């Protein structure tokens, strides 16, 4: 797994970890920490308010305590399925992996990895390999480091 920035809408960028070999038609499956999932939730709900729920999935983070211990439940609501016969598949409970990261939308959201210059990476399998150029930042956004 390597640290990257990912995007699925040409606007919002999020830090994530991916397995470069786990791509489908160059789309990656990012795993996000809970703080980033909360940002995605806020952004997805703003987008649904602006464009309508029928055009975008929304993410929701529910938080609570059980026996004095904090817990979070992450939901992916697929509003486009609500009106049809696939209604029962409209709500997905996103489960964290062993490191407490969540895969939001998987390959289906069209997540793509970005290089150090925030350009689309056509072949994610090449990420994490030695580079002959030094990374640059053209916008002041901090970049996750590769591990």
C-alpha positions as CSV (number, residue, x, y, z in Angstrom):
1,X,0.0,0.0,0.0
2,X,1.2,3.5,-0.8
3,X,0.1,7.0,0.2
4,X,-1.4,9.1,-2.7
5,X,-3.8,11.9,-3.4
6,X,-7.0,10.7,-5.1
7,X,-9.9,12.4,-6.9
8,X,-13.1,11.3,-8.5
9,X,-14.7,14.6,-9.6
10,X,-11.8,16.8,-10.9
11,X,-12.3,19.1,-7.9
12,X,-11.9,17.5,-4.5
13,X,-8.6,15.8,-3.6
14,X,-8.1,13.5,-0.6
15,X,-5.2,11.7,0.9
16,X,-5.6,7.9,0.8
17,X,-3.6,4.7,0.7
18,X,-4.0,2.4,-2.3
19,X,-2.7,-0.9,-3.6
20,X,-1.3,0.2,-7.0
21,X,-2.1,-3.3,-8.4
22,X,-5.7,-3.1,-7.3
23,X,-7.0,-1.0,-10.2
24,X,-9.8,-1.5,-12.7
25,X,-9.6,0.4,-15.9
26,X,-7.1,2.7,-14.2
27,X,-9.5,3.5,-11.4
28,X,-8.1,2.7,-7.9
29,X,-9.7,1.6,-4.6
30,X,-8.6,4.2,-2.0
31,X,-8.7,3.6,1.7
32,X,-9.3,6.7,3.8
33,X,-8.8,7.5,7.5
34,X,-11.9,8.5,9.4
35,X,-11.0,12.2,9.4
36,X,-10.9,12.2,5.6
37,X,-14.1,10.2,5.4
38,X,-15.7,13.0,7.4
39,X,-14.5,15.5,4.8
40,X,-15.8,13.3,2.0
41,X,-19.2,13.1,3.9
42,X,-19.4,16.9,4.1
43,X,-18.4,17.4,0.5
44,X,-20.9,14.7,-0.8
45,X,-23.7,16.2,1.2
46,X,-23.0,19.7,-0.1
47,X,-22.9,18.3,-3.6
48,X,-26.3,16.6,-3.1
49,X,-27.8,19.8,-1.8
50,X,-26.5,21.7,-4.8
51,X,-27.3,19.2,-7.6
52,X,-30.0,17.0,-6.1
53,X,-29.8,13.6,-4.3
54,X,-30.6,11.8,-7.5
55,X,-27.3,12.7,-9.0
56,X,-24.8,11.8,-6.2
57,X,-24.1,9.2,-3.5
58,X,-23.7,10.7,-0.1
59,X,-21.5,9.5,2.8
60,X,-22.6,9.8,6.4
61,X,-20.6,9.2,9.6
62,X,-22.6,8.4,12.7
63,X,-20.6,8.5,15.9
64,X,-21.5,7.1,19.3
65,X,-20.3,5.4,22.4
66,X,-20.9,1.8,23.5
67,X,-19.7,0.8,26.9
68,X,-17.6,3.9,27.1
69,X,-15.8,3.3,23.8
70,X,-16.1,5.5,20.8
71,X,-17.5,3.9,17.6
72,X,-18.2,5.2,14.1
73,X,-20.6,3.9,11.5
74,X,-19.9,5.0,7.9
75,X,-22.8,4.8,5.4
76,X,-22.8,5.2,1.7
77,X,-26.3,6.2,0.5
78,X,-26.9,5.5,-3.2
79,X,-29.8,7.8,-3.8
80,X,-30.1,6.8,-7.5
81,X,-31.3,3.3,-6.3
82,X,-34.0,4.6,-3.9
83,X,-36.8,4.8,-6.4
84,X,-36.4,1.4,-8.2
85,X,-36.5,-2.3,-7.5
86,X,-32.8,-2.2,-6.3
87,X,-33.9,-0.1,-3.3
88,X,-32.5,-2.6,-0.8
89,X,-29.0,-2.1,-2.2
90,X,-29.2,1.7,-1.7
91,X,-27.5,1.7,1.7
92,X,-24.0,0.3,2.2
93,X,-22.3,0.1,5.6
94,X,-18.6,0.7,4.9
95,X,-16.5,-1.5,7.1
96,X,-13.0,-0.4,8.2
97,X,-10.0,-2.6,7.4
98,X,-7.4,-3.7,10.0
99,X,-5.8,-0.2,10.0
100,X,-9.2,1.5,10.6
101,X,-9.4,2.8,7.0
102,X,-12.6,2.9,4.9
103,X,-12.9,2.2,1.2
104,X,-15.5,4.8,0.0
105,X,-17.1,4.0,-3.3
106,X,-14.4,1.6,-4.4
107,X,-13.7,1.4,-8.1
108,X,-17.3,2.4,-8.9
109,X,-16.8,6.1,-8.0
110,X,-14.1,6.4,-10.6
111,X,-11.3,7.3,-8.1
112,X,-8.0,8.0,-9.8
113,X,-4.6,8.6,-8.3
114,X,-2.7,11.8,-8.8
115,X,1.0,12.3,-9.3
116,X,3.1,14.8,-7.4
117,X,2.0,17.5,-9.9
118,X,-1.7,16.5,-9.3
119,X,-2.0,15.1,-12.7
120,X,-4.1,11.9,-13.5
121,X,-2.0,8.8,-13.3
122,X,-2.8,6.5,-16.2
123,X,-1.2,3.4,-14.8
124,X,-1.4,3.2,-11.0
125,X,0.8,0.1,-11.1
126,X,3.7,2.4,-11.7
127,X,3.1,4.4,-8.5
128,X,5.6,3.8,-5.8
129,X,8.4,2.9,-8.2
130,X,11.6,4.9,-8.1
131,X,11.3,8.2,-10.0
132,X,14.0,10.0,-11.9
133,X,12.5,13.4,-11.2
134,X,12.1,15.2,-7.9
135,X,8.5,15.8,-6.7
136,X,7.2,19.4,-7.0
137,X,4.2,21.1,-5.6
138,X,2.5,23.7,-7.7
139,X,-0.3,24.6,-5.3
140,X,0.9,24.5,-1.8
141,X,-1.1,21.4,-0.9
142,X,0.9,19.1,1.4
143,X,1.5,15.7,-0.2
144,X,1.4,12.3,1.6
145,X,4.8,10.5,1.4
146,X,5.2,7.1,-0.2
147,X,5.9,4.2,2.1
